[in-house]
Amino acid sequence: MKRRIIIHTDKTLKPVDSKIECELVRYLNNEIIGIIDSSNAGRTVEEVLGFGGDIPIASTLDEFLTLKPNYLLIGASSFVGTFPMEWYPMIIKALQMRIHILNGLHQPLSALAEFDLLAKKYKAKIVDLRESGEKPVKFRNLTKNIQAKKILITGSRENSGELATTLELLAMVHKKGISADWIPTGLSSRLIKGKGFITESLIGDLISGYIEADLVERDQKFEYLFVEGQGSITDPVRASVAIGILHGTKPDAVILCQKVESVNDTRSIVDAVSNYQHLLDQINGAPVVGVSLNTALLSENNAMELIKNVSERLRVPVIDPLRTEMDSFFEAVKRVEKR
């Protein structure tokens, strides 16, 4: 049965700031049928985000029942991750209507007896997205034997556009007739691909093992394997995630992504590439072969000026996956050599 998902936002829906909601609206658009956000109720997603079409926004779940939703996503953007008491009536109503719960909170809802009993009574599922659901996987240093070329698409700061870069690059490579797959590592990507794990919720010393095991499983089937990065090496909250993914991948090449706020950000981008290249030199010497910029906060003209300036400074392809063509990235990927 096709998923018909209602997203309950933790905060007011906004362009750029609502990272996960924006990613799901863009790349899971055919499954999102509504968004609960009292601040924007009565508007469409297109009117709020500038893309997404006529997906309606309303204040309550009740207003969407006539659309026959079968999934409710909660807690997608919650950092604290504990279940707010004020959500109780909504969850109870959803389970009673046989609407499955996709739980993005750190706190598992299936462990709460009242919800578990209701889910069983009404034959609804509670899917705690942040639980791996698998046995712990230990890193075994097997990535050096993988035949596929491994490209890590990672970020230098929060909301740098790793997922958009990964999916746009993958789509372009497929159009060129080249076999490729991707490793999802976040909440949005797990929902989009329909499987995977959320690295920031794994035990730190297991992250590299999960990434390695996923790559080994897909080896011999594809020419390229793209790994979606999370966090950044300078982020005090998520640096361990970024480093774990890096070691688990041992990439043949890296595409570095960065969110920019000014046309004058050239220096910070150059420094970010230099810092990441220094780290790569200590692992396996893989090169940074391209830079992807999230220029959503800039005008079209300023974005193009910044892209041009950074490309001239670094002498590697620079793009915004949602604003520019990806052909230069395709050429860079084709030149990647196994390490």
Rosetta blueprint (number, residue, H / E / L):
1 M L
2 K L
3 R L
4 R L
5 I E
6 I E
7 I E
8 H E
9 T L
10 D L
11 K L
12 T L
13 L L
14 K L
15 P L
16 V L
17 D L
18 S L
19 K H
20 I H
21 E H
22 C H
23 E H
24 L H
25 V H
26 R H
27 Y H
28 L L
29 N L
30 N L
31 E L
32 I E
33 I E
34 G E
35 I E
36 I E
37 D L
38 S H
39 S H
40 N H
41 A L
42 G L
43 R L
44 T E
45 V H
46 E H
47 E H
48 V H
49 L H
50 G L
51 F L
52 G L
53 G L
54 D L
55 I L
56 P E
57 I E
58 A E
59 S L
60 T L
61 L L
62 D H
63 E H
64 F H
65 L H
66 T H
67 L H
68 K L
69 P L
70 N L
71 Y E
72 L E
73 L E
74 I E
75 G L
76 A L
77 S L
78 S L
79 F L
80 V L
81 G L
82 T L
83 F L
84 P L
85 M H
86 E H
87 W H
88 Y H
89 P H
90 M H
91 I H
92 I H
93 K H
94 A H
95 L H
96 Q H
97 M L
98 R L
99 I L
100 H E
101 I E
102 L E
103 N E
104 G L
105 L L
106 H L
107 Q L
108 P L
109 L L
110 S L
111 A L
112 L L
113 A H
114 E H
115 F H
116 D H
117 L H
118 L H
119 A H
120 K H
121 K H
122 Y H
123 K L
124 A L
125 K L
126 I E
127 V E
128 D E
129 L L
130 R L
131 E L
132 S L
133 G L
134 E L
135 K L
136 P L
137 V L
138 K L
139 F L
140 R L
141 N L
142 L L
143 T H
144 K H
145 N H
146 I L
147 Q L
148 A L
149 K E
150 K E
151 I E
152 L E
153 I E
154 T E
155 G E
156 S L
157 R L
158 E L
159 N L
160 S L
161 G L
162 E H
163 L H
164 A H
165 T H
166 T H
167 L H
168 E H
169 L H
170 L H
171 A H
172 M H
173 V H
174 H H
175 K H
176 K L
177 G L
178 I L
179 S L
180 A E
181 D E
182 W E
183 I E
184 P L
185 T L
186 G L
187 L H
188 S H
189 S H
190 R H
191 L H
192 I H
193 K H
194 G L
195 K L
196 G L
197 F L
198 I L
199 T H
200 E H
201 S H
202 L L
203 I L
204 G H
205 D H
206 L H
207 I H
208 S H
209 G H
210 Y H
211 I H
212 E H
213 A H
214 D H
215 L H
216 V H
217 E H
218 R H
219 D L
220 Q L
221 K L
222 F L
223 E L
224 Y E
225 L E
226 F E
227 V E
228 E E
229 G L
230 Q L
231 G L
232 S L
233 I L
234 T L
235 D L
236 P L
237 V L
238 R L
239 A H
240 S H
241 V H
242 A H
243 I H
244 G H
245 I H
246 L H
247 H H
248 G H
249 T H
250 K L
251 P L
252 D L
253 A E
254 V E
255 I E
256 L E
257 C E
258 Q E
259 K E
260 V L
261 E L
262 S L
263 V L
264 N L
265 D L
266 T H
267 R H
268 S H
269 I H
270 V H
271 D H
272 A H
273 V H
274 S H
275 N H
276 Y H
277 Q H
278 H H
279 L H
280 L H
281 D H
282 Q H
283 I H
284 N L
285 G L
286 A L
287 P L
288 V E
289 V E
290 G E
291 V E
292 S E
293 L E
294 N E
295 T L
296 A L
297 L L
298 L L
299 S L
300 E H
301 N H
302 N H
303 A H
304 M H
305 E H
306 L H
307 I H
308 K H
309 N H
310 V H
311 S H
312 E H
313 R H
314 L H
315 R L
316 V L
317 P L
318 V E
319 I E
320 D L
321 P L
322 L L
323 R L
324 T L
325 E L
326 M L
327 D H
328 S H
329 F H
330 F H
331 E H
332 A H
333 V H
334 K H
335 R L
336 V L
337 E L
338 K L
339 R L
